[in-house]
Amino acid sequence: MLGALIKKELLALRRDMHGLAALFLMPMIFIVLMSLTLKDIYRPPLAALNYAVDVRDNGTPAQWLLQLWRKAHGAPEPLGADWQARLRRGELKYVIVLQPGLSDELESVALSTRPYVQLLTEPGIDSNLHNALRAELVGASGELKARLALQVPGTAGPAQGASIQALVQAERFASSGPRPTSVQQNVPAWLVFGMFFVVASLSSLLVQERGSGALGRLQSLGVSRAMLLASKALPYLAVNAVQAALMLAAGIWLMPLIGGDALSLAGIDWGALLVALGAVSLAAVSLSLALACAVRSHAQAATIGPMVNVLMAAAGGIMVPKFVMPGFMQRLVELSPMNWGLEALLTVLLRGGGVADTLPQVGRLVVFAAAMFVLAVFLFRRRTP
């Protein structure tokens, strides 16, 4: 009897080769993606970040400091008159400002009392990367100050630590609103992931209705296939809206109660936020419809949809910050719809952007949503009589 039951289960598995293949392929693809994305996790590619320098001190020590930085990070981009706008938009990752008096301060053995070097990073930069840049700049300034002090007879070099820390000031460059926190980095990422995860519920429901004959009966009443799909999409758009409200509320009110940083929405463009969330929701539901129409069984619905979602998150900068990825993976990430949604939300929540600033990402999401809906209609016609 046991042998017969085992044979029955094996036959059931063989009939659902798509679901079985997904069980084997997902771990393999996930291993490859995570290995590639985390390739540089122990040596973040600081040298690959584009930056500019605002030189307001033309003294020799200031030029030496700039040479030290160029040696480790490559040549800076031209500053340009619009550098502040480029920095806010994230087109420049950071700008170093060498204030007047820096050369005299580096040659002095006295303790630094105010900052002469400013590190201005784009608002959406990862906190770890922001701190790493500041630490490296402090180290380079301290090394140069110590070398210059040792050239003065009768001195033993300046006191390190607090004096060098005071020499360098680092901050995110935002036009308005409070300084971004770790919560403001994480909420957009997992908000996008959660909105795309409706695929599991939608796929299972569509397979169930197809198997029970409910879809066929509705079509016999004259309901068009496009109308059927639209009727399934609209409720899930509402589900996404509730998801977004709950996750934003958790960042604002729940995180401070458990000891974390609070999410601040002060000074943001609410219209831009709603447009970005709407575009993400359209892309998520349309992709879910296409996948739901592609699967044939409950096993496929329970496996393939979540698998695609997790892989998109791994390769879209959701699970792994984009800054720790090698260069070719950073370029690949920019092809992911999840990354488009994440960048649109970061533009609003961290960079203070408006509707116009989110249009490149929102446009891609809307085009993707339209393409997925058309694909869903095509697949739905093939799957239903």
N, C-alpha and C positions, 0 to 999 in steps of 0.2 A: 504493500500500500504506500509506504514512504517513497519507494522508487517511482511509483506512478505519479504521486503528487509532485515530486521533484521534476519529473519529465514535463508535467503540465506547466509548471512555472517557467521552465526553460523554453517551452514552445511559446508562452506568452511574451517572453523577452525577445524571442526571435521575430515575432510579428511586429514588434515596435523597435526596429533597428535604428530609427532616428533618435529616439530617447536613449537607447543603449549607447549609441555613438557619442551622444552629448555627455553621458556620464564618464566616458573615457577621455574625450577630447578636452573637456573643460579644465580638469587639473593640469593637463599638459600645456594648454595655451596659457593658463594662469601662471604656471611656473616660468614660462618664457617671458611673458609680459613683466612680471614682478622682478625677475632677474635683470631684465634690461632697464627698467625704470629705476631700480635701486642700485644700478651699477656704480654710481658716484656718491652714494649716501655717506661714505666716510671721508669724502673729499669734495664737498660741494663746489661746483664749477664757478667760483667767484670771478675767475679771469674771463669767463665768457659773457659777463654782463656788460651791456653797453652803458657808457657813462660819459660825462663831460666835466670840465674843470673851469671854474671861474677864478682866474688868477688876479687878485687885487694887491698882491705884494710881489714885486719883481726882484726882490733881494736874492742873493746867491743861496742862502739856506733854504728858502722857500722853493727854489728851482731844484735843489737837491732832493727835497721831500717829494716833489712831483716826479723826479726821475726814478726814485725808489718805487713809487706806486706804478709808474708806467712799466717798469721792469717786470712786475708781478702780474699786472692786469692788462697790458697792452696799451696801445695808443688811445687817447680819449677821442670822442667825436667832437666836431666843432660845436661850440656852445650855442651860438645863434641867439637872436633877439627873442625868440619864442620859447626859450628853454624851460621857463616855468610852466607853460601850458603843456609842453611835451612831457615834463616830469609828472604833472598831475594825471595825464592820460596813460602813463606807463610806457611811453615810447622810449624814454630814458629811464634806466633803472635807478641811477643815483647821480648826484652832482656834488663835487667837492668844491667848497668855497675857501680860498686861502685869503684870510682877512689881512688888511694892512697892519704892520707891526709883527707879523709872524716871524720874519727873519730875525728881528731883534730878540724876540722871545726865545727862539731856538738857540741863539748864541748866549743867552743869559743863563746863569746858574741858579737864579732865584726861582722860587716856586711859582708856577703858573696860577694866576688869580682869575683869569677869564678866558673863554675860548677864542682861539685865533684860527681854528680849523673847524669848518662846519661840514657835516655829512648830511645831505638832504636826499632821502630815498623816496621813491614813488610810494603813494599811500597804500597800494595793494601788495607791497613786498612782504614775503614771509618773515615772521618775527625772528626765526633762527638766522636767516640770511642777513637781516638788518643788524642783529647783534654781532654776527661774524665780521661784517664789514667794519663796524665801529671798532671792534677789538683789534683788527688788523691795522686800521688807521692809527689807533692809539699806540700800537707796538712800533710802527714805522716812525712816528713822531718821537717816541721815547728813545728809540735807537739813535736817531739823528741828533737829538738834544744831548744825549750822553757822549756821543763822539765829539761833538763840538765843545762840550764842557771839558773833556779830557785834554783838548789842545791848549787850554788856558793854564799856564804854569801856576802851581800851588793850589789847584782845585782837585777835588776827588769826584767830581761829577755831581749832577743834581739829584735830589731825592726823587725816587721814582714813585709809582703808584698814584697817590692822590694828585700830585702835581701834573702828571701826564694826563690823567683822566680829565682834569679841568681844562686842559689845552684843547680837547676835542669835544665838540657838541654834535650829537646825532639826533635827528628827528625825521619823522615822515612828513613829507611836504603836502599839506592839504590846504585847500582854499578856505574851507569852513568846517565847522564841527569839531568834535573832540578827536584825540589821537586814536587810531584804530587799535583794537585789542585782539587777543587770540580768538575770542568768541566771534568777532566780526570776520575773522578768517575762516572759521570752521562752519558757522551757520550756513553761509551760502553754498558751501560744498555739499554738505549733507542734505540741505534742502533740495538741491538739484537731484541728488541720488534718490531721495524719497519720492519725488514727483515722478521719476521714471519707473519706480518700482510697481506702479499700478498694473504693469504688464502681467504679473502673476494672477491677480484677481480677474482681470478682463479676459485673459486667455481661457482660464478654467470655465468661466461662465459661458463664453461663446461655444466651447466644445460641448458643454452640457446641453445647451439649447439646440445645437445642431443634432446631437445624438437623440434627444427626446422628440425631435420633429417639430419643435416650437417654431423654428425659423421657417420651415416649409409651410406651416399653417398660416403664418403671418404673410408670407409671399402670396399664398393662394387668395388672401383677402385684398390683394392689390398693392401691398406695401413694397416700395422699390428697395433694391439692395442698398443704394446710397442713403435712403431714409433710415433703414435699419441700422446702418453703421453710425450715422449721425446721432440716432437715439441712444446708442451705446457710448458715444464720445462725450456728449454733454454732461451726463451725470458724473463722469470721471474728471471732467474739467472742474466741476464743483468740489469733488473730493480733493483735487490738487489745491484748490483755493483754501479749503479747510486745513490741509497739511501745512501750507505756507503760513497761515495765521497762527497755528499752534507752535510751529518751530520758531517763528519770530518772537512769539510770546514767551517761549521757554528761554530764549536768549536774553530777553529784556527782564523778566521777573524771576524765573526759576534759578538761573545760574548764580545770581548774587546770593540767593538763599542758601546755596550749598557751597559757598566759598569761591566761586569763579568770578570772572569779569562780567560786567553787564554789557549787553548789546545796546548801543545807542543809535537811535534813528534821528537824532537831532540834526537839522540842517540838510537832510537828504531831499531829493526831488521825488515826491510821492508818485507823480505821474510816470516818471522813468521807472520806478520800482514796479508799478503795476504793469507797465508795458513789458518789462523784462520777465516778470513772473508769468504773464499771459503767454509770451512766446515760448518759454520753457514748457509750460503746461500743454500747449498745442503740439509741440514736438514730441513730448512724452506720450500723450494719448494717441497720436497718429502712429508712432512707432509701435505702441502696444496693439493697436488695431491690426497693423500689418502682420505682426508676429502671431496674433491670435488667429488670423485668417490662414496663416501658413501651416500651423500645427494641425495634426489629425487626431490626437488622442490626449487623454488627461495626463498621461505620463510625459508626453512631449510638452504640454502646457506647463506642467510643474517643474520641468527641467530646463527647457531651452530659453524661456523668457527670463527667469532669474539669472541664468548663465550669461546671456547677452548683456543684461544689466550690470552684473558684477564686472565683466570684462571691459565694458565701456567705462565704468568707474575707475578701474585700474589703469586704463590707457587714456583717461581723460583728465587727469590731474585732480581727481576726487580723493582717491585713497592715498596717493603718493603726491606730495607737492611737486609742482612742475620744476621748481628750481633745483631739486636734487637729481633730476634726470640728465642723462647725457644729451648732447646737442641734437642728435638725430631723433631721439625720443621726444624732445621738446617740440620739434617741428611736426612730428607725427600726432602729438597731443592736440595740436591746433586744428586737426581734421575731425575731431570728435564733437558731436552735438552737445554732449555733457560739458565739454570745455567751453563751448560758445555760451551756454547758459551760465556757467560759473563766472566767466569773464564779464558778462553783462551785469550780473549781480554785484561783482566786485567793483565795477565801474560806478555803480550807483551808491553802494554802501561804504566803500572805502575811498574812492577817488572824487566823490562829490559830483559825479557826472549827471547830465540831464538826458532827455530823450534822444537828442541828436547824437550824443556820445555813445549811446547803446545801439544805434542803428546798424552798424556793421554786424554785430553778433545777432541782434534781433532779426535782421534780414535773412541771415543764414538759417536761423531756426524756423522762420516762417516758410521759406522755400523747402526746407527739409520736411516740415510738417505736411505741406501740400503734396510733395512727392510720395510720402508714406501713405497718405490717405488715398491717393490714386492707386498705389500698389495694393492697398487693402481692398479697394473695390474690385480690382482685377482678380485678386486671389479669392475673394468672396464669391465671385461669379463662378469660378472653377470648382469651388468646394461645395456649393449648394446648387441644387437642381433648379 
